[in-house]
Structure formats: structure tokens, C-alpha cells
């Protein structure tokens, strides 16, 4: 596959159709302490579990199987949209997504505040680096970002595309204040298999050196609801001795 800016952008659009679950580890840069590293499990749609390295659960999805009835009385059409994996995008000849359809996009987030959580979610669907579709007319600065220094790299045994990006005036992060890109230039890596943003690092200014690093440990593993909800499945644990209380004879 010839690596071009169009290929890079199509890869950034493709994440929703490339995987259903991930097991991973995230490290925030430049802090290399254990506190800046967490283990995570994510299963689409919207199921997330985060643990500290010592196994302490920092976040798990609550109400995963709760009724969604109230969503459909809001008067908005958004709740009626289908998850991305149930709709078909326009693909390119290389199998990457050229144009994304309308769907119920969104990944679960994790962080100390809403902006940190939104940035975390954006790493797993980095469409903001490309836009939902190619621009109508190619002219300078028409795209949301300008990728340069494109190359294939090895990221902990995984094939990734590395690029240095600068944001144009049309760049719009999914959540204001929670952009993947930093002011000036940002180096990013996009995983070829999954389309997620494996790494980012600011190259300029006061934020130089800041970013993140994701280690993908497994793709599309089977994950039970109990992993995320921490609720019992209401089944009897047959490994434990069960005492039966018999009625006393009269």
C-alpha cells in the first residue's frame, strides 16, 4: 500500500469498522511513573474498564444493561441512530473508509475531568484528524490537518503509520478543549489494524513532550458484561458448597 495523505486520512476514519473490543495499556507522557499508566478493556458500544497497575479498579461501566426507554422520548433523532458497525460506509479500493455515514458514534472516556475523558475517547476513533469525508476541492489548507513526514513504523510489534500534523482553521475536535493535536506540530501514530491513535506527542512550545502512548495487548477478545459492570450474573457459583436447609420433622 502506497502511503499518502489520503490513505492516512482514510485510516483515521476507519476505526468503528475495524474492531469491537480492545485490551490495552495507556501511558501519559512525559510522566513515566506507575501512576501515569493504566490497564484498560473497551468493548463497543460504550463499555470500559480501567485498572491501576496494582489491579485497583479506577472506572467501570455502570448501568450497561439498563433500560434506554427515556432516550427515545427526548424528541431528538440522535437516539434512533444505529451503531457504526450496523451501517456501511463508503470504502476505498484499499478497504479503508472514504466517507463515514451518519451513525451513533462515540467511545467511553476516562480521566480526571470531562476534557481528559473526551480526549481519551478521541484516541480510539481519531476521525477528527481527517474529517468524515474528503474535502470537495483539494487546495492548500482545505483539509482539517496537514500530515507530513508520513512513514510506516513498528509500534511494539504492530504496524503503524506515523505522521507529523498541524491543525488548519477547519480542524474541529469532537469536544472543544479536548483535541488530540497540540498547538504547533504534533507527532501521531495510527494503528494499521485498528485505526486507533496509538501515540501522540507535542513537538513545539510549552506543551512539548506531552502526549500519550497506547500498547495494544489484544484485539476482539470475547468480553463478558461482568468485566465492565462488576455485577454478579445472578447465577449460582457451583464451586462453593451450598447448604440446604431442610424443614424440621414435626
Number of C-alpha atoms within 10 A of each C-alpha: 5 7 11 13 17 13 18 22 27 28 27 30 27 27 27 25 17 17 18 17 20 22 18 17 19 19 20 19 18 14 14 10 10 11 12 15 20 21 22 22 21 26 22 17 18 14 22 24 21 23 17 17 14 10 10 11 15 14 17 21 19 13 12 16 9 7 8 11 9 8 13 12 10 10 8 9 10 13 16 11 13 13 15 20 18 11 14 14 19 13 14 12 8 11 11 22 25 24 18 20 14 15 18 17 14 18 21 19 23 20 14 7 9 14 17 16 17 24 23 22 22 25 25 23 21 27 25 22 30 23 23 19 17 16 12 8 8 9 8 8 12 16 23 22 23 19 24 14 10 17 15 15 16 12 19 11 9 12 15 24 22 25 22 20 23 19 20 14 10 12 18 17 20 17 16 10 13 19 22 26 23 23 15 14 19 24 20 25 26 27 23 20 15 24 28 27 28 24 24 26 24 24 19 14 11 10 14 16 16 17 22 23 20 22 17 20 13 11 16 13 13 9 15 10 15 13 16 21 19 13 11 11 11 6 6 9 10 7 6 7 7 9 6 6 6 6 6 5 4 3
